[in-house]
Amino acid sequence: MSRGAALFLRDNLEAFAVAIAMALVIRHFCLEAFRIPTRSMMPTLLGDEPPLHGDRILVDKYVYLRRAPERYEVVVFQFPLNRSRNYIKRLAGMPGEWLRIVDGDLWASRDKGATWTIQRKPRGVRERLLFPYYPEPLREERSYDASANWHADDGWDVDETAGRFGVDTDEHGAELVFDRRVAAYNDTDHGGGGFAVGDVRIRFRLVVARAGEMEVTLQEHGRAHRLVLGAGGSAAVVALRDGGEHRVPVDVRLAEGMTLDVSFANVDEQLIVEISGDAAASLEIPFPDTPPAPEAPRRPGGQGVPETEPTDWWDHRIALRATGLASSVEDLRIDRDLYYNADYYERSADREKAPDYVWEIPEGHYFMLGDNTQASSDSRVWKRAEFVLKDGSVIRYLDPTSRSSQDDPLNPHPVIPAGPPDTEVVVAADLDGLVRRFTKGDIEDCEGQIVHPFVPEDHLVGRAFAIFWPIHIPRVYRGPTRVDLIR
């Protein structure tokens, strides 16, 4: 080989080696791609399960070296019951606090349960977690086409096919009511779930032909919160628990020929008003009577109304009432907030080990929840089993019953194989992901269904921040493009 060829080969090998080294450094410390394998984060992230094509995401592995994790971030972490596996969930509970799930929302206490504060989502997260429900839920296209979905008084002209709701009424008024229950999201969408969602948003375009008054009502558990838009003035009204009202003025006055884009939401114990078009307003109104220590709903026998709540617990309602108004309501949409399901925990773990759905999170640990809350293996359901050996060592591993919501409370112990004392027992993966082998005669004691809900800080891999695949490519991949930022 000539000297020139040798130099050329050496230079290219050096460049190749440096590129590989840099790629490994970047992957280890900065940035790594992951594939989403399951449905637990739907609809935020799609799992790689037929007929879905799983999302591929980018994870910032350096971010938590610069700052502490923040609530509601989507996090990749080593599964605390098998560190060789990576999980992805939304960070729900912070170190050193008590966490509680109440009516789909998160509450936290820093004084051992003496007072509780609702954990409201940041604006970007809140917008992402308001999932479409009407006119089409996320995963059931055209599911509302077969029947009427609104009850209308005389004065309303409803054309759901065209997406237009016209109204012309006198001073007696006329009401338009959404004639369906808003159900919590699951991967079969609005057709199931069993949980009525009161945290909802309604959006529409209001085209005014004759000025009057439009009142929008979002009723949750019998409390009717209202947005009143009128020619003489407007206001957002919070219905208080004692029967009173808290009224906040909105700087909008209806006028003939005016067009407004209206958004009115009841989310995380606050009203959110956003109006644009010929007039503009933007308000976030926290409820002034948010209770300091909310009672957790209990569902006796998995049925109906919680023991601790009045009979109007499921009394939810979405309505528009026009008085002395002629207008059209166009592009009307209803969105539902993410509803965290505490009842899933009750069905899948020992109730006595987490009374009232309260988790006391140790310092240096986090609590994780999946967005597909009714079908997610997350901190609510993780349990471990353990063998105590005669030499004093303890082998801890994922309890097989924690992989399903159908746990068997009558079989609380790990299964020990039948046979003589020298029968081999194999734990396929302990908490560190290692295979552990011993004999039946080595066992001193065993226990199963031990609640193990928390993720240690050193298990955090990084923050998921972007979806980079799939991309629609004609003749290669015909599905939708999913490139997006993750919130």
Solvent accessible surface area in square Angstrom, and as a share of the most:
residue,aa,sasa,rsa
1,M,176,0.78
2,S,74,0.48
3,R,192,0.70
4,G,48,0.46
5,A,46,0.36
6,A,43,0.34
7,L,67,0.33
8,F,141,0.59
9,L,85,0.42
10,R,133,0.49
11,D,73,0.38
12,N,69,0.36
13,L,103,0.51
14,E,93,0.42
15,A,62,0.48
16,F,129,0.54
17,A,58,0.45
18,V,86,0.50
19,A,56,0.43
20,I,78,0.39
21,A,51,0.40
22,M,112,0.50
23,A,59,0.46
24,L,110,0.55
25,V,80,0.46
26,I,78,0.39
27,R,135,0.49
28,H,118,0.53
29,F,106,0.44
30,C,54,0.32
31,L,68,0.34
32,E,23,0.11
33,A,55,0.42
34,F,32,0.13
35,R,119,0.43
36,I,4,0.02
37,P,61,0.38
38,T,62,0.36
39,R,60,0.22
40,S,11,0.07
41,M,1,0.00
42,M,0,0.00
43,P,20,0.13
44,T,13,0.07
45,L,0,0.00
46,L,24,0.12
47,G,0,0.00
48,D,53,0.27
49,E,51,0.23
50,P,121,0.76
51,P,113,0.71
52,L,20,0.10
53,H,105,0.47
54,G,1,0.01
55,D,0,0.00
56,R,71,0.26
57,I,0,0.00
58,L,45,0.23
59,V,0,0.00
60,D,26,0.14
61,K,38,0.16
62,Y,100,0.38
63,V,3,0.02
64,Y,38,0.14
65,L,128,0.64
66,R,140,0.51
67,R,80,0.29
68,A,67,0.52
69,P,5,0.03
70,E,93,0.41
71,R,42,0.15
72,Y,6,0.02
73,E,25,0.11
74,V,3,0.02
75,V,0,0.00
76,V,3,0.02
77,F,0,0.00
78,Q,49,0.22
79,F,2,0.01
80,P,5,0.03
81,L,0,0.00
82,N,15,0.08
83,R,78,0.28
84,S,81,0.53
85,R,94,0.34
86,N,75,0.39
87,Y,36,0.14
88,I,14,0.07
89,K,7,0.03
90,R,0,0.00
91,L,0,0.00
92,A,1,0.01
93,G,0,0.00
94,M,32,0.14
95,P,25,0.16
96,G,28,0.27
97,E,2,0.01
98,W,64,0.22
99,L,0,0.00
100,R,24,0.09
101,I,1,0.01
102,V,12,0.07
103,D,25,0.13
104,G,4,0.03
105,D,12,0.06
106,L,2,0.01
107,W,7,0.02
108,A,7,0.06
109,S,1,0.01
110,R,158,0.58
111,D,65,0.33
112,K,161,0.68
113,G,21,0.20
114,A,72,0.56
115,T,71,0.42
116,W,15,0.05
117,T,85,0.49
118,I,10,0.05
119,Q,33,0.15
120,R,78,0.29
121,K,12,0.05
122,P,73,0.46
123,R,128,0.47
124,G,23,0.22
125,V,17,0.10
126,R,4,0.02
127,E,66,0.29
128,R,79,0.29
129,L,0,0.00
130,L,10,0.05
131,F,7,0.03
132,P,55,0.35
133,Y,2,0.01
134,Y,12,0.05
135,P,52,0.33
136,E,71,0.32
137,P,2,0.02
138,L,67,0.33
139,R,89,0.32
140,E,51,0.23
141,E,135,0.60
142,R,171,0.62
143,S,33,0.21
144,Y,8,0.03
145,D,90,0.47
146,A,106,0.82
147,S,59,0.38
148,A,85,0.66
149,N,1,0.01
150,W,17,0.06
151,H,109,0.49
152,A,39,0.30
153,D,55,0.29
154,D,139,0.72
155,G,32,0.31
156,W,23,0.08
157,D,91,0.47
158,V,52,0.30
159,D,65,0.34
160,E,53,0.24
161,T,139,0.81
162,A,73,0.57
163,G,27,0.26
164,R,105,0.38
165,F,3,0.01
166,G,6,0.06
167,V,7,0.04
168,D,89,0.46
169,T,14,0.08
170,D,75,0.39
171,E,127,0.57
172,H,138,0.61
173,G,18,0.18
174,A,1,0.01
175,E,36,0.16
176,L,0,0.00
177,V,24,0.14
178,F,10,0.04
179,D,97,0.50
180,R,85,0.31
181,R,124,0.45
182,V,9,0.05
183,A,1,0.00
184,A,1,0.00
185,Y,7,0.03
186,N,20,0.10
187,D,37,0.19
188,T,84,0.49
189,D,0,0.00
190,H,30,0.14
191,G,64,0.61
192,G,24,0.23
193,G,25,0.24
194,G,40,0.38
195,F,15,0.06
196,A,2,0.02
197,V,4,0.03
198,G,7,0.06
199,D,11,0.05
200,V,5,0.03
201,R,21,0.08
202,I,0,0.00
203,R,80,0.29
204,F,8,0.03
205,R,89,0.32
206,L,0,0.00
207,V,51,0.29
208,V,2,0.01
209,A,65,0.50
210,R,105,0.38
211,A,35,0.27
212,G,15,0.14
213,E,64,0.29
214,M,0,0.00
215,E,36,0.16
216,V,0,0.00
217,T,13,0.07
218,L,1,0.01
219,Q,27,0.12
220,E,17,0.07
221,H,31,0.14
222,G,32,0.31
223,R,34,0.13
224,A,34,0.26
225,H,1,0.01
226,R,41,0.15
227,L,0,0.00
228,V,15,0.08
229,L,0,0.00
230,G,4,0.04
231,A,48,0.37
232,G,65,0.63
233,G,29,0.28
234,S,11,0.07
235,A,7,0.05
236,A,0,0.00
237,V,0,0.00
238,V,0,0.00
239,A,16,0.12
240,L,37,0.18
241,R,117,0.43
242,D,124,0.64
243,G,70,0.67
244,G,31,0.30
245,E,95,0.43
246,H,66,0.29
247,R,130,0.48
248,V,32,0.18
249,P,108,0.68
250,V,6,0.04
251,D,132,0.68
252,V,4,0.02
253,R,148,0.54
254,L,6,0.03
255,A,47,0.36
256,E,138,0.62
257,G,57,0.55
258,M,25,0.11
259,T,45,0.26
260,L,0,0.00
261,D,52,0.27
262,V,4,0.02
263,S,16,0.10
264,F,0,0.00
265,A,2,0.02
266,N,0,0.00
267,V,0,0.00
268,D,2,0.01
269,E,21,0.09
270,Q,7,0.03
271,L,0,0.00
272,I,9,0.05
273,V,0,0.00
274,E,43,0.19
275,I,7,0.03
276,S,56,0.36
277,G,58,0.56
278,D,91,0.47
279,A,20,0.16
280,A,75,0.58
281,A,17,0.13
282,S,84,0.54
283,L,51,0.26
284,E,89,0.40
285,I,10,0.05
286,P,72,0.45
287,F,9,0.04
288,P,79,0.50
289,D,43,0.23
290,T,37,0.22
291,P,35,0.22
292,P,84,0.53
293,A,48,0.37
294,P,10,0.07
295,E,97,0.43
296,A,1,0.01
297,P,18,0.11
298,R,72,0.26
299,R,28,0.10
300,P,61,0.39
301,G,76,0.73
302,G,39,0.37
303,Q,129,0.57
304,G,42,0.40
305,V,59,0.34
306,P,3,0.02
307,E,119,0.53
308,T,49,0.29
309,E,42,0.19
310,P,84,0.53
311,T,131,0.76
312,D,53,0.27
313,W,13,0.04
314,W,70,0.25
315,D,61,0.31
316,H,42,0.19
317,R,79,0.29
318,I,9,0.05
319,A,2,0.01
320,L,0,0.00
321,R,87,0.32
322,A,0,0.00
323,T,40,0.23
324,G,22,0.21
325,L,0,0.00
326,A,11,0.08
327,S,10,0.06
328,S,10,0.06
329,V,0,0.00
330,E,54,0.24
331,D,69,0.36
332,L,7,0.03
333,R,95,0.35
334,I,0,0.00
335,D,2,0.01
336,R,1,0.00
337,D,3,0.01
338,L,5,0.02
339,Y,20,0.07
340,Y,3,0.01
341,N,1,0.01
342,A,12,0.09
343,D,12,0.06
344,Y,18,0.07
345,Y,2,0.01
346,E,47,0.21
347,R,116,0.42
348,S,1,0.00
349,A,14,0.11
350,D,53,0.27
351,R,66,0.24
352,E,150,0.67
353,K,91,0.39
354,A,3,0.02
355,P,81,0.51
356,D,37,0.19
357,Y,3,0.01
358,V,26,0.15
359,W,8,0.03
360,E,102,0.46
361,I,6,0.03
362,P,58,0.37
363,E,127,0.57
364,G,28,0.27
365,H,52,0.23
366,Y,7,0.02
367,F,0,0.00
368,M,0,0.00
369,L,0,0.00
370,G,0,0.00
371,D,0,0.00
372,N,0,0.00
373,T,2,0.01
374,Q,32,0.14
375,A,49,0.38
376,S,0,0.00
377,S,38,0.25
378,D,0,0.00
379,S,0,0.00
380,R,1,0.00
381,V,4,0.02
382,W,2,0.01
383,K,1,0.00
384,R,45,0.16
385,A,0,0.00
386,E,22,0.10
387,F,4,0.02
388,V,47,0.27
389,L,16,0.08
390,K,132,0.56
391,D,117,0.61
392,G,56,0.54
393,S,41,0.27
394,V,51,0.29
395,I,3,0.02
396,R,95,0.35
397,Y,27,0.10
398,L,15,0.08
399,D,7,0.04
400,P,82,0.51
401,T,35,0.20
402,S,2,0.02
403,R,165,0.60
404,S,52,0.34
405,S,22,0.14
406,Q,145,0.64
407,D,22,0.11
408,D,65,0.34
409,P,106,0.67
410,L,163,0.81
411,N,67,0.34
412,P,56,0.35
413,H,95,0.42
414,P,14,0.09
415,V,119,0.68
416,I,61,0.31
417,P,48,0.30
418,A,96,0.75
419,G,37,0.35
420,P,84,0.53
421,P,95,0.60
422,D,109,0.56
423,T,33,0.19
424,E,95,0.43
425,V,10,0.05
426,V,70,0.40
427,V,8,0.04
428,A,80,0.62
429,A,25,0.19
430,D,8,0.04
431,L,39,0.19
432,D,84,0.44
433,G,20,0.19
434,L,106,0.53
435,V,84,0.48
436,R,79,0.29
437,R,154,0.56
438,F,15,0.06
439,T,45,0.26
440,K,64,0.27
441,G,25,0.24
442,D,57,0.29
443,I,24,0.12
444,E,111,0.50
445,D,84,0.43
446,C,22,0.13
447,E,81,0.36
448,G,4,0.04
449,Q,15,0.06
450,I,28,0.14
451,V,29,0.17
452,H,36,0.16
453,P,8,0.05
454,F,34,0.14
455,V,0,0.00
456,P,30,0.19
457,E,94,0.42
458,D,103,0.53
459,H,16,0.07
460,L,26,0.13
461,V,25,0.15
462,G,0,0.00
463,R,63,0.23
464,A,1,0.01
465,F,54,0.22
466,A,13,0.10
467,I,7,0.03
468,F,75,0.31
469,W,84,0.29
470,P,2,0.01
471,I,67,0.34
472,H,83,0.37
473,I,65,0.33
474,P,97,0.61
475,R,227,0.83
476,V,111,0.64
477,Y,27,0.10
478,R,198,0.72
479,G,17,0.17
480,P,92,0.58
481,T,73,0.43
482,R,55,0.20
483,V,82,0.47
484,D,65,0.33
485,L,105,0.52
486,I,10,0.05
487,R,119,0.43
